[in-house]
Amino acid sequence: MYLSEVHSMVSKGNCVKIGAVADVHQGPLDIRKWLRKFVEDMNNDFNPDIVVELGDFIGCKKPEALKALKEINEVYSRCKAPRYYVFGNHDLDAFTREEYISIVGIDYWWKSIDIKFLHIIFLDAAWGPDTNSGGPTGHIPCQELDWLQEDLEKVPKDKPIIVFCHYPIAIFRDEPRINNEEELLELFKDYRLVATFSGDAHYGGYREENGTHHICLHSMGWWELDKITGSYARITITPDKIVVEGRGAQPSYILKIKK
């Protein structure tokens, strides 16, 4: 399937469109001009169903973090599409979860939604193995796993599912970024998990396992000016394809969805 065919399916409404950005890292450097380009593309051209910020929205600690988060969220808030967030470890270096969600204006730590034929899950893996500090190793706590199991039990077995999480899932199998990754993936074994999208690893990555596409996005920002790429992804999902149109240093993919 070429992009022209995807665009044909878009015109028929038989798709879900998602704009996604990872690792913006506002502060100490100012990344707003790069995020503005994302917002302009989303509002004026791509017109997604939702947009997703994949964690590490900020890259600094208090006292600078409050100003940085308010500044960058003001830009992101200009997206016309509904906005979603997941926690990154740097976000929680500066704020508690309660502080963070109050500033950005959400009421969840983890969440799921349905758009058309697709079930979408937003996970919080920024717990670390022994602490709530967020990392560097991710972890999914028991309470969240219990919620996930209950959520999946409501999903038809043939319904495609995608997951957004700051930490890569099933990409770095020799050194997993989530220390209970196997426990997490076990919950999906009887369901139709077609893709996961993540950040954290700034150069990104891709791995297919058992028919599931695991995609780690390239970071938009950095704390070194010459490494800022302004990267993000325009994701189009049809009943049988996942198309990732990369911007900046983000690779593009056309991927088949398992039946």
Wavefront OBJ file of the C-alpha trace (Angstrom):
o trace
v 0.000 0.000 0.000
v 1.452 3.340 -1.063
v 0.665 6.658 0.594
v -1.797 7.503 -2.175
v -3.852 4.469 -1.163
v -3.673 5.510 2.477
v -4.838 8.989 1.575
v -7.751 7.396 -0.309
v -8.754 5.503 2.834
v -8.418 8.729 4.827
v -10.860 10.450 2.493
v -13.334 7.616 3.115
v -12.941 7.992 6.870
v -11.766 4.402 7.326
v -8.756 5.232 9.470
v -7.543 6.673 12.759
v -4.999 9.498 12.567
v -2.663 10.296 15.453
v 0.035 12.928 15.804
v 2.773 11.845 18.209
v 5.812 13.566 19.670
v 8.348 12.184 22.142
v 11.031 13.621 24.406
v 10.465 17.308 23.786
v 12.788 18.169 26.712
v 11.845 21.795 27.206
v 14.583 23.314 29.376
v 17.398 24.097 29.624
v 17.055 24.777 25.856
v 13.893 26.289 24.401
v 12.155 23.763 22.116
v 8.989 25.770 21.518
v 9.745 26.719 17.921
v 10.049 23.035 16.972
v 6.841 22.101 18.785
v 5.053 24.978 17.050
v 5.862 23.326 13.713
v 4.239 20.117 14.996
v 1.148 22.032 16.108
v 0.889 23.896 12.801
v 1.158 20.649 10.847
v -1.477 18.979 13.008
v -3.919 21.893 12.744
v -3.422 22.928 9.149
v -2.568 19.748 7.264
v -2.695 16.385 9.068
v -5.869 17.004 11.122
v -5.528 13.980 13.445
v -8.180 12.396 15.642
v -5.865 12.873 18.646
v -2.357 14.015 19.476
v -0.074 12.280 21.977
v 2.873 13.618 23.975
v 4.998 10.596 24.892
v 6.772 11.813 28.010
v 9.858 13.785 28.997
v 7.986 16.937 28.077
v 10.554 18.844 30.132
v 14.280 18.359 30.628
v 15.038 20.430 33.709
v 14.363 20.364 37.450
v 12.873 22.852 39.891
v 12.811 25.797 40.119
v 13.103 26.153 36.316
v 10.742 23.232 35.626
v 7.480 25.020 36.416
v 8.134 27.807 33.915
v 9.357 25.288 31.325
v 6.302 23.040 31.647
v 3.840 25.921 31.464
v 5.596 27.378 28.412
v 5.753 24.145 26.424
v 2.253 23.029 27.393
v 0.876 26.378 26.218
v 2.209 25.553 22.744
v 0.934 21.961 22.795
v -2.472 23.190 23.991
v -2.922 24.983 20.672
v -3.535 21.617 18.984
v -7.152 21.486 17.850
v -7.307 17.697 18.310
v -7.846 16.159 21.761
v -4.510 15.997 23.600
v -3.104 13.074 25.578
v -0.011 12.757 27.748
v 2.074 9.965 29.290
v 4.584 10.415 32.089
v 8.319 10.390 31.383
v 11.076 10.000 33.951
v 12.277 13.595 33.517
v 8.757 14.891 34.107
v 8.769 13.158 37.483
v 12.260 14.341 38.369
v 10.664 17.767 38.749
v 7.067 17.098 39.802
v 4.867 14.638 41.600
v 2.198 13.053 39.448
v -0.435 15.154 41.164
v 1.475 18.364 40.440
v 2.116 17.420 36.825
v -1.469 16.535 35.890
v -2.725 19.695 37.587
v -0.403 21.873 35.491
v -1.151 20.229 32.128
v -4.860 19.855 32.890
v -5.572 16.120 32.862
v -7.123 13.783 35.426
v -5.417 10.421 34.810
v -2.145 8.549 35.248
v -3.146 5.802 32.825
v -6.155 5.653 30.532
v -7.815 3.991 27.544
v -10.094 5.297 24.800
v -11.803 3.953 21.690
v -11.710 5.689 18.328
v -13.657 4.022 15.534
v -12.336 0.437 15.200
v -9.305 0.988 17.467
v -8.708 0.615 21.232
v -5.953 2.930 22.480
v -4.164 2.524 25.829
v -1.941 5.097 27.549
v 0.377 3.529 30.131
v 2.416 5.008 32.976
v 5.655 3.032 33.284
v 7.648 5.797 34.955
v 7.795 4.150 38.363
v 11.287 2.654 38.536
v 11.910 -0.712 40.207
v 12.111 0.513 43.811
v 10.937 4.115 43.803
v 8.419 6.512 42.303
v 11.205 8.667 40.863
v 10.583 7.443 37.337
v 13.729 5.684 36.257
v 16.049 5.060 34.645
v 14.371 1.635 34.475
v 10.614 1.693 33.911
v 8.107 -0.379 35.837
v 4.349 -0.998 35.678
v 2.914 -1.218 39.217
v 0.428 -3.918 40.268
v -2.444 -1.448 40.519
v -1.951 -0.433 36.899
v -1.600 -4.037 35.709
v -4.870 -4.888 37.464
v -6.547 -1.934 35.772
v -5.136 -3.030 32.407
v -6.439 -6.569 32.799
v -9.901 -5.257 33.649
v -9.756 -2.864 30.706
v -8.771 -5.612 28.263
v -11.566 -7.879 29.455
v -14.013 -5.328 28.031
v -12.317 -5.324 24.599
v -13.482 -7.743 21.874
v -10.730 -10.253 21.098
v -10.638 -9.236 17.432
v -10.419 -5.496 18.073
v -7.012 -3.961 17.231
v -5.193 -2.368 20.171
v -2.328 0.101 20.269
v -0.372 1.263 23.323
v 1.424 4.522 24.074
v 4.087 4.441 26.797
v 7.164 6.555 27.468
v 9.395 3.510 27.862
v 10.007 1.268 24.837
v 8.172 -2.048 24.937
v 9.756 -5.212 23.470
v 12.372 -3.334 21.444
v 15.438 -3.711 23.643
v 14.866 -7.325 24.657
v 18.395 -7.901 26.006
v 18.089 -4.894 28.315
v 14.369 -4.092 28.682
v 13.495 -0.507 29.561
v 10.544 -1.818 31.633
v 11.721 -4.269 34.265
v 8.451 -6.262 34.262
v 7.986 -6.131 30.499
v 7.172 -9.852 30.241
v 4.399 -9.516 32.807
v 2.972 -6.626 30.835
v 3.087 -8.435 27.487
v 1.535 -11.564 28.986
v -1.682 -9.621 29.562
v -1.997 -9.015 25.821
v -1.400 -12.611 24.695
v -5.084 -13.333 23.989
v -5.774 -9.918 22.483
v -4.973 -8.214 19.203
v -2.121 -5.905 20.143
v -1.013 -4.506 16.794
v 1.469 -1.799 17.850
v 3.173 0.024 20.680
v 4.582 3.539 20.440
v 7.172 4.896 22.851
v 10.005 7.357 23.410
v 12.837 7.553 25.990
v 15.541 6.163 23.658
v 16.322 9.355 21.753
v 17.499 7.747 18.521
v 14.337 5.637 18.316
v 13.992 2.074 17.121
v 11.718 -0.583 15.662
v 11.137 -4.267 16.306
v 8.428 -6.681 15.242
v 7.574 -9.550 17.553
v 4.770 -12.064 17.091
v 3.030 -9.792 14.630
v 3.119 -6.721 16.882
v 4.992 -3.632 15.684
v 6.976 -1.894 18.421
v 7.998 1.628 17.422
v 10.150 3.979 19.484
v 10.031 7.547 18.213
v 13.073 9.733 17.727
v 13.222 12.598 20.221
v 12.052 16.053 19.195
v 14.344 17.890 21.590
v 17.647 17.435 23.361
v 19.786 19.290 25.858
v 22.476 19.846 23.179
v 21.519 22.272 20.415
v 23.154 20.371 17.566
v 21.150 17.227 18.423
v 17.715 18.857 18.282
v 15.897 17.463 15.237
v 12.308 18.604 15.718
v 11.209 15.028 15.050
v 7.646 13.725 15.315
v 5.320 11.221 13.659
v 2.085 11.384 11.686
v 0.479 7.996 12.298
v -2.370 6.687 10.154
v -3.966 3.379 11.097
v -6.371 1.554 8.797
v -7.907 -1.871 9.470
v -4.928 -3.551 7.803
v -2.028 -1.058 7.784
v -0.033 1.231 10.044
v 1.598 4.136 8.254
v 4.144 6.256 10.112
v 5.115 9.404 8.245
v 8.227 10.661 9.983
v 9.309 14.271 10.242
v 12.786 15.446 11.199
v 14.948 12.409 11.964
v 11.947 10.116 12.523
v 11.918 7.185 10.029
v 8.760 6.390 8.085
v 7.151 2.952 7.998
v 4.349 1.156 6.166
v 3.466 -1.906 8.264
v 0.906 -4.666 7.832
v -1.482 -5.370 10.702
v -1.781 -8.990 11.720
v -5.155 -10.640 11.172
l 1 2 3 4 5 6 7 8 9 10 11 12 13 14 15 16 17 18 19 20 21 22 23 24 25 26 27 28 29 30 31 32 33 34 35 36 37 38 39 40 41 42 43 44 45 46 47 48 49 50 51 52 53 54 55 56 57 58 59 60 61 62 63 64 65 66 67 68 69 70 71 72 73 74 75 76 77 78 79 80 81 82 83 84 85 86 87 88 89 90 91 92 93 94 95 96 97 98 99 100 101 102 103 104 105 106 107 108 109 110 111 112 113 114 115 116 117 118 119 120 121 122 123 124 125 126 127 128 129 130 131 132 133 134 135 136 137 138 139 140 141 142 143 144 145 146 147 148 149 150 151 152 153 154 155 156 157 158 159 160 161 162 163 164 165 166 167 168 169 170 171 172 173 174 175 176 177 178 179 180 181 182 183 184 185 186 187 188 189 190 191 192 193 194 195 196 197 198 199 200 201 202 203 204 205 206 207 208 209 210 211 212 213 214 215 216 217 218 219 220 221 222 223 224 225 226 227 228 229 230 231 232 233 234 235 236 237 238 239 240 241 242 243 244 245 246 247 248 249 250 251 252 253 254 255 256 257 258 259
